[in-house]
Amino acid sequence: MIYKCITILLLIKHFLCLLDFECFTRTYVDALQKNSSLTFEKAFEQASKFHNSKLVVKLVHEFEFELQKISLPVKSKQALNEECFGYMNRVLKVYRNQAYPYKSEFFESKAVSKMKKISEHKLEENRTVVQKVLLDALEKQHNKIIIANQDQFDRKEGSELYRQCIDHLKLEFQNDMKEYDQDELITAIVNFKLRIKDEKMRIGFQARMHEERERSEQLRKEVQETLKSHFESKLEDIEAERLKEMKKEMKEFQRNLTERKGLETVKGMSFFKRFKLLFR
């Protein structure tokens, strides 16, 4: 039996470490005590399973430790992916060199699955850091714009000026941060627009207030002009009517005056002259 075990170890070109040998021995001895028909091959499989499982845990832990050393942010997702993939390949080479030939592919797939999850977490962590860096850059530049143009933003044309400044800011930002992935730049700009929504609304409100004041002032002037024109027209009509009445009164006065003079003249005539005037 011992010869057969040694032969198996020589054929697979591996040597059991003390812990693996302990697992191998315990498995075999337990089987003997239970009168089980466990062979040396089965005992070796149990030891190999124990070894490969333990190796996967060790190498995955080392892989995770190596990824933690990567300084963030990494500007390109592709660069970070390649770095993670490089670490993964080195780990797999170690695994394939040290694994025992019992379901080694199965344990390798488990290792790959775990390392992929760790890599995805690293990518997500990097994305969070990248977004913070990009948003901080946008907000810093935005604060400079607000300080430099606050008085102009509070005017009627402030809303349009603010829009132009933001458009210029986006172009400068994309040029300055062109080493980062384009999709990350777009995401940062979208989130930045959400952050400055209140400021944009405030400036827009100020612009509308100025427009309303100007519109109200213009309306007031138009009403005054209309009332003035209407009043002057009415005044002219009243004056014309009053003049007409005065002329009429003057004519009436003159007629009355003429008649009165005539009567006074008649009163001063003799009877013979009045009689002659009647039959004239």
C-alpha positions as CSV (number, residue, x, y, z in Angstrom):
1,M,0.0,0.0,0.0
2,I,2.8,2.4,0.9
3,Y,4.6,1.6,-2.3
4,K,1.4,2.2,-4.3
5,C,0.9,5.6,-2.5
6,I,4.5,6.6,-3.3
7,T,4.1,5.5,-6.9
8,I,1.0,7.8,-7.2
9,L,3.0,10.7,-5.8
10,L,5.8,10.1,-8.2
11,L,3.5,9.8,-11.2
12,I,1.8,13.1,-10.5
13,K,5.1,14.8,-9.8
14,H,3.9,16.5,-6.6
15,F,4.9,16.2,-3.0
16,L,2.3,16.6,-0.2
17,C,3.1,19.3,2.4
18,L,2.7,18.3,6.0
19,L,-0.8,19.6,6.3
20,D,-1.9,17.9,3.1
21,F,-0.2,14.7,4.3
22,E,-2.0,15.0,7.6
23,C,-5.3,15.3,5.7
24,F,-4.4,12.4,3.5
25,T,-3.5,10.2,6.4
26,R,-6.5,11.1,8.5
27,T,-8.9,10.4,5.7
28,Y,-7.4,7.0,5.0
29,V,-7.2,6.0,8.7
30,D,-10.8,7.2,9.3
31,A,-11.9,5.0,6.4
32,L,-10.1,2.0,7.9
33,Q,-11.7,2.5,11.3
34,K,-15.1,2.6,9.7
35,N,-14.3,-0.5,7.5
36,S,-14.8,1.7,4.5
37,S,-13.4,0.7,1.1
38,L,-11.5,3.9,0.6
39,T,-8.5,3.5,-1.6
40,F,-5.3,5.5,-1.5
41,E,-6.4,7.2,-4.7
42,K,-9.6,8.5,-2.9
43,A,-7.6,9.6,0.1
44,F,-5.2,11.5,-2.2
45,E,-8.2,13.1,-3.9
46,Q,-9.4,14.3,-0.5
47,A,-5.9,15.7,0.3
48,S,-5.8,17.4,-3.2
49,K,-9.2,18.9,-2.7
50,F,-8.0,20.3,0.7
51,H,-4.8,21.6,-0.9
52,N,-6.4,23.2,-3.9
53,S,-9.1,24.9,-1.9
54,K,-6.6,26.3,0.5
55,L,-4.4,27.5,-2.4
56,V,-7.3,29.3,-4.0
57,V,-8.1,31.2,-0.8
58,K,-4.4,32.1,-0.4
59,L,-3.9,33.3,-3.9
60,V,-7.2,35.2,-4.1
61,H,-6.2,37.0,-0.9
62,E,-2.9,37.9,-2.4
63,F,-4.6,39.1,-5.6
64,E,-6.9,41.4,-3.5
65,F,-3.9,42.7,-1.6
66,E,-2.1,43.6,-4.8
67,L,-5.1,45.4,-6.1
68,Q,-5.3,47.5,-2.9
69,K,-1.9,48.8,-3.7
70,I,-3.1,50.4,-7.0
71,S,-3.3,54.2,-6.5
72,L,-6.6,55.7,-7.5
73,P,-7.9,57.4,-9.6
74,V,-6.7,55.5,-12.7
75,K,-7.8,57.8,-15.5
76,S,-8.5,55.0,-18.0
77,K,-10.8,52.0,-17.3
78,Q,-8.9,50.0,-19.9
79,A,-5.6,50.7,-18.1
80,L,-7.0,49.5,-14.8
81,N,-8.6,46.5,-16.4
82,E,-5.2,45.5,-18.0
83,E,-3.5,46.0,-14.6
84,C,-6.1,43.7,-12.9
85,F,-5.8,41.2,-15.7
86,G,-2.0,41.1,-15.4
87,Y,-2.3,40.4,-11.7
88,M,-4.9,37.7,-12.4
89,N,-2.6,36.0,-14.9
90,R,0.3,35.9,-12.5
91,V,-1.9,34.4,-9.8
92,L,-3.2,31.8,-12.1
93,K,0.3,30.8,-13.2
94,V,1.2,30.3,-9.5
95,Y,-2.0,28.2,-9.0
96,R,-1.4,26.0,-12.0
97,N,2.2,25.4,-10.8
98,Q,1.2,24.5,-7.3
99,A,-2.3,22.9,-7.6
100,Y,-2.7,19.2,-7.3
101,P,-4.4,17.5,-10.3
102,Y,-7.7,16.8,-8.5
103,K,-10.4,19.0,-10.2
104,S,-7.8,21.7,-10.6
105,E,-9.9,23.3,-13.4
106,F,-12.9,23.5,-11.0
107,F,-10.9,25.3,-8.3
108,E,-9.3,27.5,-11.0
109,S,-12.7,28.6,-12.2
110,K,-13.6,29.4,-8.6
111,A,-10.5,31.5,-8.2
112,V,-11.2,33.3,-11.5
113,S,-14.8,34.1,-10.5
114,K,-13.6,35.5,-7.1
115,M,-10.9,37.6,-8.7
116,K,-13.3,39.0,-11.3
117,K,-15.6,40.1,-8.5
118,I,-12.7,41.8,-6.8
119,S,-11.7,43.5,-10.0
120,E,-15.2,44.7,-10.6
121,H,-15.3,46.2,-7.1
122,K,-11.9,47.9,-7.8
123,L,-13.3,49.3,-11.1
124,E,-16.4,50.6,-9.3
125,E,-14.2,52.1,-6.5
126,N,-12.1,53.8,-9.1
127,R,-15.2,55.1,-10.9
128,T,-16.3,56.7,-7.6
129,V,-13.0,58.4,-7.1
130,V,-12.8,59.5,-10.8
131,Q,-16.3,61.1,-10.5
132,K,-15.3,63.0,-7.3
133,V,-12.2,64.3,-9.0
134,L,-14.1,65.4,-12.1
135,L,-17.0,67.0,-10.1
136,D,-14.5,68.8,-7.9
137,A,-12.8,70.3,-11.0
138,L,-16.1,71.4,-12.4
139,E,-17.3,73.0,-9.2
140,K,-14.0,74.8,-8.7
141,Q,-14.2,76.4,-12.1
142,H,-17.9,77.1,-11.6
143,N,-17.2,79.0,-8.4
144,K,-14.6,81.2,-10.2
145,I,-17.2,82.0,-12.9
146,I,-19.8,83.0,-10.2
147,I,-17.4,85.2,-8.4
148,A,-16.2,86.9,-11.6
149,N,-19.6,87.5,-13.1
150,Q,-22.0,87.8,-10.1
151,D,-23.0,91.4,-11.0
152,Q,-23.7,90.6,-14.6
153,F,-25.7,87.4,-13.7
154,D,-28.0,89.6,-11.6
155,R,-29.1,91.6,-14.7
156,K,-31.8,90.9,-17.2
157,E,-29.4,89.2,-19.6
158,G,-27.8,87.2,-16.8
159,S,-29.5,84.0,-17.6
160,E,-28.2,83.9,-21.2
161,L,-24.7,85.0,-20.0
162,Y,-24.7,82.2,-17.4
163,R,-25.7,79.6,-20.1
164,Q,-22.8,80.8,-22.3
165,C,-20.4,80.6,-19.4
166,I,-21.5,77.0,-18.6
167,D,-21.1,76.0,-22.3
168,H,-17.6,77.4,-22.3
169,L,-16.9,75.7,-19.0
170,K,-17.9,72.3,-20.4
171,L,-15.6,72.7,-23.5
172,E,-12.7,73.7,-21.3
173,F,-13.4,70.8,-18.9
174,Q,-13.5,68.2,-21.7
175,N,-10.2,69.5,-23.1
176,D,-8.4,69.7,-19.7
177,M,-9.7,66.2,-18.7
178,K,-9.3,64.5,-22.1
179,E,-7.1,61.7,-20.5
180,Y,-10.2,60.4,-18.7
181,D,-12.7,58.2,-20.4
182,Q,-15.4,60.1,-22.4
183,D,-18.3,58.3,-20.7
184,E,-16.9,59.4,-17.3
185,L,-16.7,63.0,-18.5
186,I,-20.3,62.9,-19.8
187,T,-21.5,61.4,-16.5
188,A,-19.7,64.1,-14.5
189,I,-21.2,66.9,-16.6
190,V,-24.7,65.4,-16.2
191,N,-24.3,65.2,-12.4
192,F,-22.7,68.7,-12.3
193,K,-25.8,70.1,-14.1
194,L,-28.0,68.6,-11.4
195,R,-25.8,70.2,-8.7
196,I,-26.0,73.7,-10.2
197,K,-29.7,73.5,-10.9
198,D,-30.6,75.8,-8.0
199,E,-28.0,78.4,-9.0
200,K,-29.4,78.3,-12.6
201,M,-32.9,78.7,-11.3
202,R,-31.9,81.6,-9.1
203,I,-30.2,83.5,-12.0
204,G,-33.1,82.8,-14.3
205,F,-35.5,84.1,-11.6
206,Q,-33.4,87.3,-11.3
207,A,-33.5,87.7,-15.1
208,R,-37.3,87.3,-15.2
209,M,-37.7,89.8,-12.4
210,H,-35.7,92.4,-14.4
211,E,-37.8,91.6,-17.5
212,E,-41.0,92.0,-15.5
213,R,-39.9,95.3,-14.0
214,E,-39.0,96.6,-17.5
215,R,-42.3,95.3,-18.9
216,S,-44.3,96.9,-16.1
217,E,-42.5,100.2,-16.5
218,Q,-43.1,100.2,-20.3
219,L,-46.8,99.3,-19.7
220,R,-47.1,102.2,-17.2
221,K,-45.6,104.6,-19.7
222,E,-47.9,103.4,-22.4
223,V,-51.0,103.7,-20.1
224,Q,-49.9,107.3,-19.1
225,E,-49.4,108.2,-22.8
226,T,-52.8,106.7,-23.6
227,L,-54.5,108.5,-20.7
228,K,-52.8,111.7,-21.6
229,S,-53.8,111.5,-25.2
230,H,-57.3,110.6,-24.3
231,F,-57.5,113.5,-21.7
232,E,-56.1,116.0,-24.2
233,S,-58.6,114.8,-26.8
234,K,-61.5,115.1,-24.4
235,L,-60.2,118.5,-23.3
236,E,-60.2,119.7,-26.8
237,D,-63.7,118.4,-27.4
238,I,-64.9,120.2,-24.2
239,E,-63.1,123.4,-25.2
240,A,-64.6,123.2,-28.7
241,E,-68.1,122.6,-27.2
242,R,-67.6,125.4,-24.7
243,L,-66.5,127.8,-27.4
244,K,-69.5,126.8,-29.5
245,E,-71.8,127.5,-26.5
246,M,-70.1,130.8,-25.9
247,K,-70.5,131.9,-29.5
248,K,-74.1,130.9,-29.3
249,E,-74.5,132.9,-26.1
250,M,-72.7,135.8,-27.7
251,K,-75.0,135.8,-30.7
252,E,-78.0,135.6,-28.4
253,F,-76.7,138.4,-26.3
254,Q,-76.0,140.5,-29.4
255,R,-79.5,139.8,-30.7
256,N,-81.1,140.7,-27.4
257,L,-78.9,143.8,-27.3
258,T,-80.0,144.8,-30.7
259,E,-83.7,144.3,-29.9
260,R,-83.3,146.2,-26.7
261,K,-81.8,149.2,-28.5
262,G,-84.5,149.0,-31.1
263,L,-87.2,149.2,-28.4
264,E,-85.5,152.1,-26.7
265,T,-85.4,153.9,-30.1
266,V,-89.1,153.3,-30.7
267,K,-90.0,154.6,-27.2
268,G,-88.4,157.9,-28.0
269,M,-90.4,158.4,-31.2
270,S,-93.5,160.5,-31.5
271,F,-96.8,158.9,-32.2
272,F,-96.7,160.0,-35.8
273,K,-93.2,158.4,-36.4
274,R,-94.3,155.1,-34.7
275,F,-97.3,155.0,-36.9
276,K,-95.3,155.6,-40.0
277,L,-92.7,153.0,-38.9
278,L,-95.4,150.3,-38.6
279,F,-96.6,150.9,-42.2
280,R,-93.3,151.2,-43.8
